[in-house]
Amino acid sequence: MTRAPAPPPAKPNRRMRGFEAASGLLQDRIRKAGEKRGFAVTRLLTHWPEVAGEDLARITRPVKVGYGAREGFGATLTILVSSAHAPLVQMQLPALKERVNACYGYAAIHRITLTQTAPSGFAEGQALFDPAPPAPRPVDPAVKARAAETADGVQDEGLKAALERLAQNFLSRAKA
């Protein structure tokens, strides 16, 4: 005699107090848009530098995941890469496939194909590969002098520089 499984417990109807995080408002829309392009796990898109590694993430972008019947089991990941970097990326495809499958948690990706493009991206130049470096903030000379005074007794130059940066960041932060 087999029993029918128990229904899952109902979620409590909770009211939000205050503001809801923007990520919570957009999470379903991002997931649906990602699934339309083949990304069942949107982490591959949102955390591409962590998945591919910083060096590869600078020169590549995931474009789509296709589930074709001809290739058999597994999906095909299409990656956008500039034509100058394509041979370098091609040599690293086996290791990249392992990292991507580790992101999914199983061997979801059977093949990776490269789409070569201009260094600035597709036709309109929308996808730049290298992110712009953050603009350096000017440091108040009084804060700089106080930070140097704080790390004055340290002998190791690397540690001294790190302590000075830490003190500058601490002293120049906005008072909340």
C-alpha positions as CSV (number, residue, x, y, z in Angstrom):
1,M,0.0,0.0,0.0
2,T,1.6,3.3,-1.1
3,R,0.8,6.6,0.5
4,A,0.3,9.8,-1.4
5,P,3.0,12.4,-0.6
6,A,2.0,15.1,1.8
7,P,1.4,18.5,0.2
8,P,4.1,21.1,0.8
9,P,3.5,23.5,3.6
10,A,2.0,26.8,2.5
11,K,4.2,29.9,2.7
12,P,3.2,32.4,5.4
13,N,1.7,35.6,4.1
14,R,4.2,38.1,5.3
15,R,4.1,41.8,4.9
16,M,7.3,43.7,4.1
17,R,8.3,46.4,6.5
18,G,10.2,49.2,4.9
19,F,11.8,49.0,1.5
20,E,12.3,45.8,-0.4
21,A,15.7,45.2,-2.0
22,A,15.9,46.0,-5.7
23,S,17.4,42.5,-6.4
24,G,14.3,40.9,-4.9
25,L,12.1,43.0,-7.2
26,L,14.1,42.1,-10.3
27,Q,15.0,38.5,-9.5
28,D,12.1,36.8,-11.3
29,R,12.4,39.0,-14.4
30,I,16.2,38.4,-14.6
31,R,15.6,34.7,-14.3
32,K,13.0,34.6,-17.0
33,A,15.1,36.7,-19.4
34,G,18.0,34.4,-18.7
35,E,16.0,31.3,-19.3
36,K,14.8,32.6,-22.7
37,R,18.4,32.9,-23.7
38,G,19.2,29.5,-22.4
39,F,20.7,30.4,-19.0
40,A,18.9,28.2,-16.5
41,V,21.4,29.2,-13.9
42,T,21.8,33.0,-14.1
43,R,24.8,32.7,-11.8
44,L,26.8,32.0,-15.0
45,L,25.9,35.5,-16.2
46,T,26.0,37.5,-13.0
47,H,29.3,35.9,-11.7
48,W,31.1,35.3,-14.9
49,P,34.5,36.7,-13.6
50,E,34.3,34.2,-10.7
51,V,33.4,31.3,-13.0
52,A,35.8,31.9,-15.8
53,G,38.5,33.6,-13.9
54,E,39.5,37.3,-14.0
55,D,41.8,36.9,-17.0
56,L,39.3,35.1,-19.2
57,A,36.4,37.3,-18.0
58,R,38.1,40.4,-19.3
59,I,38.2,39.1,-22.9
60,T,35.1,36.9,-23.0
61,R,31.3,37.2,-22.4
62,P,28.8,34.3,-22.3
63,V,26.2,34.8,-25.0
64,K,23.8,31.9,-24.8
65,V,23.3,28.3,-23.9
66,G,21.7,26.2,-26.6
67,Y,20.1,22.8,-26.1
68,G,20.2,21.2,-29.5
69,A,19.0,17.7,-30.3
70,R,21.9,16.9,-32.7
71,E,24.7,17.2,-30.1
72,G,23.2,14.6,-27.8
73,F,23.3,15.0,-24.1
74,G,24.4,18.3,-22.8
75,A,24.2,21.9,-23.9
76,T,26.4,24.2,-26.0
77,L,27.7,27.4,-24.4
78,T,28.4,30.2,-26.9
79,I,31.0,32.7,-25.8
80,L,31.7,36.1,-27.3
81,V,35.5,36.8,-27.7
82,S,37.5,39.3,-29.7
83,S,39.3,37.7,-32.7
84,A,42.7,38.6,-31.4
85,H,42.1,36.6,-28.2
86,A,40.3,33.6,-29.8
87,P,43.3,31.3,-30.1
88,L,44.2,32.0,-26.4
89,V,40.7,31.2,-25.3
90,Q,40.5,28.1,-27.6
91,M,43.5,26.6,-25.7
92,Q,41.7,27.1,-22.4
93,L,38.3,25.7,-23.4
94,P,38.7,22.3,-21.5
95,A,39.5,24.0,-18.2
96,L,36.7,26.6,-18.8
97,K,34.2,23.8,-19.5
98,E,35.1,22.2,-16.2
99,R,34.6,25.6,-14.3
100,V,31.3,26.2,-16.0
101,N,30.0,22.7,-15.2
102,A,31.2,23.2,-11.6
103,C,28.9,26.3,-11.6
104,Y,26.0,24.3,-12.7
105,G,26.8,21.4,-10.3
106,Y,26.7,18.7,-13.0
107,A,28.0,18.2,-16.6
108,A,25.4,20.5,-18.2
109,I,27.7,21.9,-20.8
110,H,28.9,19.4,-23.4
111,R,30.5,21.9,-25.8
112,I,31.7,25.5,-25.9
113,T,31.8,27.5,-29.1
114,L,33.4,30.8,-29.7
115,T,31.9,33.7,-31.6
116,Q,34.6,36.1,-32.7
117,T,33.8,39.8,-32.9
118,A,35.4,43.2,-33.0
119,P,37.2,44.3,-29.8
120,S,34.2,46.5,-28.9
121,G,31.5,43.9,-29.3
122,F,28.7,43.4,-31.8
123,A,27.5,45.7,-34.5
124,E,26.7,48.8,-32.4
125,G,29.7,48.3,-30.1
126,Q,27.6,47.7,-27.1
127,A,29.7,45.1,-25.3
128,L,33.0,46.4,-24.1
129,F,35.3,43.7,-22.7
130,D,37.6,45.5,-20.3
131,P,35.7,47.3,-17.5
132,A,36.6,50.9,-16.9
133,P,39.0,51.3,-14.0
134,P,37.4,53.2,-11.0
135,A,38.3,56.9,-10.9
136,P,40.7,57.6,-8.0
137,R,39.3,59.8,-5.3
138,P,41.4,62.8,-4.2
139,V,42.7,62.4,-0.7
140,D,42.8,65.4,1.7
141,P,46.4,66.2,2.6
142,A,45.5,66.4,6.3
143,V,44.1,62.9,6.2
144,K,47.1,61.7,4.2
145,A,49.5,63.1,6.8
146,R,47.5,61.6,9.7
147,A,47.5,58.2,8.0
148,A,51.3,58.4,7.5
149,E,51.7,59.3,11.2
150,T,49.6,56.3,12.2
151,A,51.8,53.8,10.3
152,D,55.1,55.6,11.2
153,G,56.6,53.0,13.5
154,V,56.3,50.1,11.0
155,Q,59.6,48.8,9.5
156,D,58.2,46.6,6.7
157,E,57.4,48.9,3.6
158,G,54.6,46.7,2.3
159,L,52.8,46.5,5.6
160,K,53.4,50.3,6.2
161,A,51.8,51.1,2.8
162,A,48.8,48.8,3.5
163,L,48.3,50.4,6.9
164,E,48.5,53.9,5.5
165,R,45.8,53.0,2.9
166,L,43.7,51.5,5.6
167,A,44.0,54.6,7.7
168,Q,43.3,56.9,4.8
169,N,40.1,54.9,3.9
170,F,39.0,54.9,7.5
171,L,39.7,58.6,8.1
172,S,38.1,59.7,4.8
173,R,34.9,57.7,4.9
174,A,31.7,59.7,5.2
175,K,30.3,60.1,8.7
176,A,26.9,58.4,8.8
